[in-house]
Amino acid sequence: MALFTELDIFVPAYELSTLCAIYTGSMPKNHRSMLGLTLLENCQWSIKCLRLANSARGAERLRHIEDLREAISMIEFSLRQCVDRRLKLITRAQYAAAIKAAGEFGKKATGWKKQTENALVAPSSRR
């Protein structure tokens, strides 16, 4: 088992988390303490789910991957709120960069989920 920081999925996860931290730092204080904090907590939760999924096996891994995908969708929703024309907490360019990283992160999580599901269905060749 590789360290979770060495997995391919960690690259977009780290990029997304870093972008969200940068964007949160430039938010007005009243939004930073609510929306920004939620965004960062979901980023941290996604990294935690990634770590737990890497160390788990079988159905438990699948559960952690589902939690990971939920965290990614919550991050995407928070980013959408941040770019809303009424709030304008981040620019469209910032939103595009973060959504690109979130999309890549989500695709890799979905692929990992499918691979795990297939491994659960297929008979084990190891003895």
N, C-alpha and C positions, 0 to 999 in steps of 0.2 A: 504494500500500500504506500503510495507516494504521499508526501506532505501536501496538504490542500493548497498551499501557496505555489506548488509546482504544477498544478493542473492547468490545462488550457482554459478552462472556464474561469479561473481566477483572474486572468488578464482583464476581461471586460468588467468583472466584478470590482476589481480594484480601481479601474478607470472611472466607473460610475460613482463609486464611493468618494473618490477624490474630487471629481467634478461637483458633486453635491455639497461637499464640505466647502469648496471654494465659493460656490454660489450662495450658500447659506451665510457665509461671512460678509457678503456685501448687501444682505437684506437689511431693511430698517429693523430696528430693535424689536418693535411690537410684532412683526411677522417672523423674525428670527426665533423668538421664544416659543412660537406656536407651530407654524408651518415648517420652518427650517428645522426645528427639533424633531418633528415627526419624520421629515425626510431623512435626516441623519440616523434616527433610530431604526428606520426601515432598512437603510443601507447596512447598518451594523447587524441587524437581524438576518439579512440575506447572507452576510459573510458567516455568521454563526451557523445557519442552516447548511451552507456549503461545507463547512468543517465537519458538522455532524453527519451529513450524508456521506462524506468521504470515509469516515470511520465506521459507518454502519454497513450492514449487509441485508440483502433480501427485502422483505416488506418494510422493515424499519428504514432502510435507505429510501425507499419509495415515498414513505411518509415525509421524510426530511426534504426530499426534492419537491414534493407538493407544497410544503411550507415555503421553500425557496421561491417557487413560482408565484406564490401568493405575495411574498415580500416584493418581488419585482413589479407585480401589477400595482401594488400600493405606491411604490416609488414613481411609477409612470403617472399615476393619478395625481400625486403631489406635485410633480413637475408640471403637469398640465394646469393645475391651479396656479402655480407660480408664474406661468406665462400668460395667464388670462388677461385680456385687454383691460379689465378693471383693476387688477392688482399690479401687473407689470413689474414683478419682482425679479424676473430674469428676462434677458432678451430672447428673441426667436433663435438667434444663432447659438446661444447657450443651451436653449431647449433642444435644438436639433442635435447638438453634440451629445447631450445626456441621453436623449431618446435613442440615438444610434448605439451608444454603449449598452443601454438597457435592452435594446432589441437583440444585440449579439449575445448578451448574457442570457436572455430568455430563450433564444434558439439553442444555445448550448445546454441549458437546463432541460429543455424539452427533449433533446437528443439523448441526454443522460437518462431521463425518465423512460424513454422508449427502450433503450438498451437494457435498463434494469428490469423492465416488464418482460422483455424477451428472455432474459436470463432466468426469470422466475418460472416461465412457461416451459422453456426447453429443459429436457432432462440433463442432469449434470454428467459431464464426461470425465470428471475427476473422481478418482477412487482412492 
